[in-house]
């Protein structure tokens, strides 16, 4: 006769199962990181099969009936503490969703993602969208199928965006981007009628090794722990975490564009600090994972813009930059450099956009994705639709595919529903920064002196440590006392740019 298991015994069994699944998922993530950094070209095909196998195993383990029975029993137990209860609640939600996928679908999606990625790389080299279109068309068909598997109430895109940002849906996003089109567009037009900031100083020759070293200096000062992470080069900057003690970031370097590499470092560094701040004791469990994609993005945008593009930040770092690049910056005053890095100007490339026009890039992708998943737009028409929207919203003519429909990696990864979290993240970041500024007396003086420990500690205490204890909207209310409010972003940019643009 088997003894009755206590809640502790059951929870320990649950933890072991989840950590085994995390091990397999992270093995796949390691292979993906390698694929985008060091994998030899001839290894592509077999790597795709390897990834499909590992994802299939993780899916099967996470869909086992015994795990479902264990979760059901634990969800009804009163012998758990708050964190344990939240882990069970979140895992059961994930489990129920995962059961909607078949192993065949998971493997097909994995193989398509791998093929799509390499088609995207090839298309970018050839600067030809038509090379990528057939694989993208297959990906769209799979994402439509996925929306059907997950289920939705109003729009198939709801199912996909909810996968990245729980509780988000088309009706909510339409309201947010209406504010972008109205308030932010009006403010942008006002800025563009004033004297334009000069940013030519950023487009000189900057030795790649010196750029790399300066980027590492900034990352160390931000608090990135290099004994628990590393930085490498990739086609598109990204962050991967295998656990809070092994977080990888990548950047890219353009020797004729100083801003390209540095703000990629700071942006991905913000993501990495969040991952390094998650509780290691919760490895493999929801409370050891990020609250949501938008909250994750809030951390990268917080560091990239609210800190990294602030005058206070550069009062400390600019003298160091002048030492690193004396010929380029010796004759440029701090205020001139500050205006240059915050120049507002419609541009082609999302990752290089200023923090105002950036949200029109996101809005364009959101509108295209919504129409693709809704069946109103076909992949063969993306190039034309993309170019039309850039002309409409940013008054820019797109010269080629590499700077147009091929510029982002997200679609070849199948990450439909991801883009809106970028804008949501920026709006959360502004609200968080306002709260931190209120809570930490003398914060700006600390930033001016290069002391970023207080702000990182505040983020760790108020955001990082909680993992998925709270959903994004709940966390925002806990931290700031309010739900997400677009006014904080508008107040932030108005205060900042009225000084830059008089």
Secondary structure, 3 states (H helix, E strand, C coil): CCCCCCHHHHHHHHHHHHHHHHHHHHHHHHHHHHHCCCCCHHHHHHHHHHHHHHHHHHHHHHCCHHHHHHHHHHHCCCCCCHHHHHHHHHHHHHHHHHCCCCHHHHHHHHHHHHHHHHHHHHHHHHCCHHHHHHHHHHHHHHHHHHHHHHCCCCCHHHHHHHHHCCCCCHHHHHHHHHHHHHHHHHHHHHHHCCCCCCCHHHCCCCCHHHHHHHHHHHHHHHCCCCCCEEEEECCCCCEEEEECCEEEEEECCCCCCHHHHHHHHHHHHHHHHHHHHCCHHHCCCHHHCCCCHHHHHHHHHHHHHHHCCCHHHHHHHHHHHHHHCHHHHCCCCHHHHHHHHCCCCCCCCHHHCCCCCHHHHHHHHHHHHHHHHHCCCCHHHHHHHHHHHHHHHHCCCCCCCCCCCCCCCCCCCCCCCCCHHHHHHHHHHHHHHHHHHHHCCCHHHHHHCCCCHHHHHHHHHHCHHHCCCCCHHHHHHHHHCCCCCCHHHHHHHHHHHHHHCC
